[in-house]
Amino acid sequence: MANPKPLILIVEDDPELANLISDQLESSGMLTQVHHRAANVTRYLQNNFANLMLLDVNLPDQSGFSLVEVLRKENIELPIIFLTGNDSETDRVRGLEMGGDDYIVKPFSFSELVARINAVLRRAETSKDARVTKNASVTEEPFDFQGALVNPERMEIKFPDGKMEKIGRKELGILAFLNANPDTVITRRTLIHGVWGIHADVRSRSLDQYIVKVRSLYQAHGLNLDAFKTIHGVGYIYNTKGGDEE
């Protein structure tokens, strides 16, 4: 089976240039989606997936830089290559520091553009190799969670009784998310998006099943998860400071 074609968002206020880029990328085996305004991009990515975005810095409704800030606040992440006619070193540095994967100055050759897109896509795919959920990677350091040592690299938990237990990807993601967000009310949707990703179609019942697995595993080794409380009708809190939040 052939690999699926990557979908590239082309965010460019010049319709003629956007169409030229689209034609070149599609002739190179990619799919494209063209947008001329930042607001349209935000709406699209709230409900759809893309492999990479080519982003013009100067858009009619807001700058490409501010669009990236909006996407980050929406928890929408994807590789970004900035396209601009401005060769300012300040803008280059700003774009890369914001998380841009490359910065290409107009005019550019289409062969170079395709090569750079492919390079970023390869890096993005490689970076996912160690990631078991959106928020958890096997390269992360072990952490203590309610008296047990969670080891992401080995995907296991060591309990005080000396026993080791393997854990699944999603259980690891849930523990890692709670550990990173203590004493904060976490809605069910936030937890699902944090572990499965913003575009995941995961029902609350599935989330409940994974949480039951985690609680049962701790109980089997004489530990409780009383600090991990359910806030009925809202979500959860990992309450490390004590007190009753239910």
C-alpha positions in Angstrom: 0.0 0.0 0.0 1.4 3.4 -1.0 2.0 6.0 1.7 -0.7 8.6 2.0 0.1 11.9 0.4 1.0 14.7 3.0 -1.5 17.5 3.2 0.2 20.9 3.0 -1.6 24.1 4.1 -0.6 27.1 1.9 -1.3 30.3 3.8 -0.5 33.1 1.3 -2.2 36.4 0.6 -1.1 36.5 -3.0 -3.6 34.2 -4.9 -1.4 33.8 -7.9 1.6 32.7 -5.9 -0.5 30.5 -3.7 -1.9 28.7 -6.8 1.6 28.3 -8.3 2.9 26.8 -5.1 -0.1 24.5 -5.0 0.4 23.3 -8.5 4.1 22.6 -7.9 3.5 20.7 -4.6 0.7 18.6 -6.1 2.9 17.7 -9.1 5.5 16.5 -6.5 3.0 14.1 -4.9 1.5 16.2 -2.1 -2.1 17.4 -1.4 -2.7 21.1 -0.7 -5.2 23.4 0.9 -4.9 27.1 0.2 -6.0 29.9 2.5 -5.5 33.6 2.1 -6.5 34.8 5.6 -5.3 33.7 9.1 -8.8 33.4 10.6 -9.7 30.8 8.0 -6.7 28.7 8.9 -7.6 28.7 12.6 -11.1 27.5 11.8 -9.8 24.8 9.5 -7.3 23.4 11.9 -9.7 23.3 14.7 -11.5 20.5 12.9 -9.0 19.1 10.4 -5.5 17.7 10.3 -2.6 18.9 8.1 1.0 17.6 7.9 2.7 21.0 7.4 1.9 24.6 6.9 3.6 27.1 4.6 2.9 30.4 6.3 3.3 33.9 4.8 4.4 36.3 7.5 2.3 39.2 6.1 -1.4 38.3 5.9 -4.3 40.8 5.5 -6.0 40.2 8.8 -3.0 39.4 11.1 0.7 38.5 10.9 1.9 34.9 10.5 3.6 35.3 13.8 0.4 36.2 15.6 -1.4 33.3 13.9 1.2 30.9 15.3 0.5 32.3 18.8 -3.2 31.7 18.3 -2.7 28.1 17.2 -0.5 27.4 20.1 -3.1 28.7 22.5 -5.6 26.4 20.8 -3.2 23.5 21.4 -2.9 23.1 17.6 0.6 22.0 16.6 2.0 21.1 13.2 5.3 21.8 11.4 5.6 25.3 10.0 7.8 26.8 7.3 7.6 30.6 7.1 7.5 32.2 3.7 8.3 35.9 3.5 9.7 38.6 1.3 11.5 40.1 4.3 15.1 38.9 4.7 15.4 40.6 8.2 17.6 38.6 10.6 15.3 39.7 13.4 12.2 38.1 11.7 14.2 35.0 10.9 15.2 34.5 14.5 11.7 35.3 15.7 10.1 32.8 13.4 12.5 30.0 14.5 12.2 30.8 18.2 8.4 30.6 17.9 8.8 27.0 16.8 9.1 27.5 13.1 10.8 24.6 11.4 12.3 26.6 8.5 12.2 30.1 7.1 12.3 30.7 3.3 12.8 34.2 1.7 10.9 35.0 -1.5 11.7 34.6 -4.3 12.6 31.0 -4.0 12.9 28.0 -6.4 10.2 25.5 -6.3 12.7 22.6 -6.3 14.3 24.0 -3.1 10.8 24.6 -1.5 9.9 20.9 -2.2 13.2 19.7 -0.8 12.8 21.8 2.4 9.2 20.6 2.9 10.3 17.0 2.5 13.2 17.6 5.0 10.8 19.0 7.6 8.3 16.2 7.1 11.1 13.6 7.7 12.2 15.4 10.9 8.6 15.6 12.1 8.1 11.9 11.5 11.3 10.9 13.3 10.4 13.1 16.3 7.2 11.1 16.7 9.1 7.8 16.9 9.7 8.1 20.7 6.2 9.6 21.4 3.6 7.1 22.8 0.9 9.7 23.2 0.6 13.4 22.3 2.1 14.4 25.7 4.3 11.4 26.7 7.5 10.1 25.3 9.7 7.2 26.1 12.7 9.6 26.4 11.3 11.3 29.4 12.7 10.9 32.9 10.9 8.7 35.5 8.6 10.5 37.9 6.9 9.7 41.2 3.1 9.5 41.1 1.4 8.9 44.4 4.1 6.6 45.9 5.0 4.7 42.7 7.8 5.4 40.2 6.5 5.7 36.7 9.2 4.9 34.1 8.2 6.2 30.6 11.3 4.6 28.9 10.3 1.1 30.0 6.6 1.9 30.1 6.2 0.4 33.6 5.5 1.4 37.2 7.6 0.3 40.2 5.5 0.0 43.4 6.7 0.2 47.0 6.2 -3.5 47.3 9.0 -4.0 44.8 6.7 -5.2 42.0 6.9 -3.9 38.5 3.9 -3.5 36.3 3.7 -2.7 32.6 1.4 0.1 31.6 -0.2 0.9 28.3 0.4 4.0 26.2 -2.8 5.8 27.2 -2.4 5.0 30.9 1.1 6.5 30.7 -0.2 9.5 28.9 -2.9 10.1 31.6 -0.4 9.8 34.4 2.1 12.1 32.7 -0.6 14.7 32.0 -1.8 14.7 35.6 1.8 14.9 36.9 2.4 17.9 34.7 -0.8 19.7 35.8 -1.2 19.3 39.6 -3.8 21.2 41.6 -5.6 22.4 38.5 -9.1 21.6 37.4 -8.9 19.5 34.3 -12.0 19.1 32.1 -12.6 15.8 30.5 -12.1 17.3 27.1 -8.8 18.9 28.1 -7.5 15.5 29.3 -8.6 13.8 26.1 -7.0 16.5 24.0 -3.8 16.4 26.1 -3.3 12.7 25.7 -5.0 11.7 22.4 -4.6 15.0 20.6 -7.0 17.8 19.7 -8.4 16.0 16.6 -9.0 12.7 18.4 -12.6 11.3 18.4 -12.5 9.7 21.9 -15.7 9.3 24.0 -15.8 9.9 27.8 -16.6 6.3 28.3 -13.3 5.3 26.8 -11.4 7.7 29.0 -13.2 6.3 32.1 -12.1 2.8 31.2 -8.4 3.9 31.1 -8.8 5.7 34.4 -10.3 2.6 36.0 -7.3 0.6 34.8 -4.9 3.0 36.5 -6.9 3.1 39.8 -7.2 -0.7 39.8 -3.4 -1.1 39.2 -2.6 1.1 42.2 -5.2 -0.6 44.4 -3.7 -4.0 43.6 -0.4 -2.9 45.2 -1.9 -1.3 48.3 -1.9 2.3 47.1 -4.8 4.6 46.5 -5.3 7.5 44.2 -7.4 9.6 46.6 -5.5 12.7 45.4 -6.8 12.1 41.8 -10.4 13.3 42.4 -13.4 13.4 40.1 -15.2 16.7 39.9 -18.7 15.6 38.9 -20.0 17.2 35.7 -16.6 18.9 35.0 -13.6 16.6 35.0 -10.8 15.9 37.4 -8.1 17.4 39.7 -4.8 15.9 40.8 -5.0 17.5 44.2 -1.5 17.4 45.8 -2.3 20.0 48.3 -4.9 18.1 50.2 -8.5 19.1 50.9 -11.7 17.9 49.4 -12.4 19.1 45.9 -15.2 16.7 45.0 
